[in-house]
Amino acid sequence: MADDIAYSMKQLGVDSADFLGVSQGGMISMALAIKYSDKVRKLVLVVTAARPNDTIRKNINNWVMYAKKGTMFQSIKKPFLLCIQHMEYYTLYQKYMSFSV
């Protein structure tokens, strides 16, 4: 994906940019910064990891299990709602995702 970003930047005529990478986006941003350091002016990383660890492996295994059971959405609904309830756009999430708290 880092290659895709670098290619897109080239096509758009963007020489360099500031990046904010969250979760997997942080991993992709790190790869971009390593492979295309001239394209990254600033890099901010949020809730991400530089390499797999036990927590990441456990979470990925759980996601696979939930996906196979067909219960992934239900398993993350409550934590997701807790995270977004203080967000400015909570009303939009409720409207478009049909959530109720």
SVG drawing of the C-alpha trace seen along z (x, -y; Angstrom):
<svg xmlns="http://www.w3.org/2000/svg" viewBox="-31 -19 45 39">
<polyline fill="none" stroke="black" stroke-width="0.4" points="0.0,0.0 3.0,-2.3 3.8,-1.9 0.2,-2.8 0.4,-6.0 3.8,-7.0 2.4,-6.3 -0.8,-8.4 1.3,-11.3 3.4,-11.2 0.3,-11.2 -1.2,-14.1 2.0,-16.1 2.5,-16.0 6.2,-15.9 5.9,-15.4 3.3,-15.5 2.6,-15.2 1.1,-11.8 -1.1,-10.7 -1.3,-6.9 -3.8,-5.3 -3.7,-1.5 -2.9,0.3 -2.5,-3.1 0.3,-3.7 2.0,-0.6 1.5,-1.6 2.8,-5.1 5.9,-3.7 6.5,-1.6 6.1,-4.7 8.5,-6.6 11.2,-3.9 10.8,-3.2 10.0,-6.8 11.6,-9.0 11.6,-12.0 7.8,-11.9 7.2,-12.1 7.8,-15.5 6.2,-14.6 4.9,-11.4 2.4,-11.0 1.6,-7.5 -1.4,-6.6 -2.3,-3.3 -0.1,-1.3 2.9,1.0 6.2,1.3 6.1,5.1 3.7,7.8 3.5,8.6 1.3,11.0 -1.5,8.4 -1.7,7.9 -1.6,11.6 -4.4,12.2 -6.6,9.4 -6.1,10.7 -7.0,14.2 -10.1,13.0 -11.1,11.0 -10.7,14.1 -12.8,16.1 -15.6,13.5 -15.6,13.2 -15.9,17.0 -18.8,17.1 -20.4,14.2 -20.6,12.2 -17.8,9.7 -20.1,6.6 -21.9,7.6 -18.7,8.3 -17.3,4.8 -20.6,2.8 -20.5,2.0 -16.8,0.9 -17.3,-1.1 -20.3,-2.9 -18.4,-3.7 -15.5,-5.2 -17.7,-7.3 -20.3,-8.6 -18.1,-11.6 -17.3,-12.4 -18.6,-15.4 -20.1,-13.3 -21.9,-10.8 -25.3,-11.8 -24.1,-11.1 -22.9,-7.6 -26.2,-6.9 -28.1,-8.1 -26.1,-6.3 -25.3,-3.2 -28.7,-2.7 -27.1,-2.4 -29.0,-2.8 -27.5,-3.2"/>
</svg>
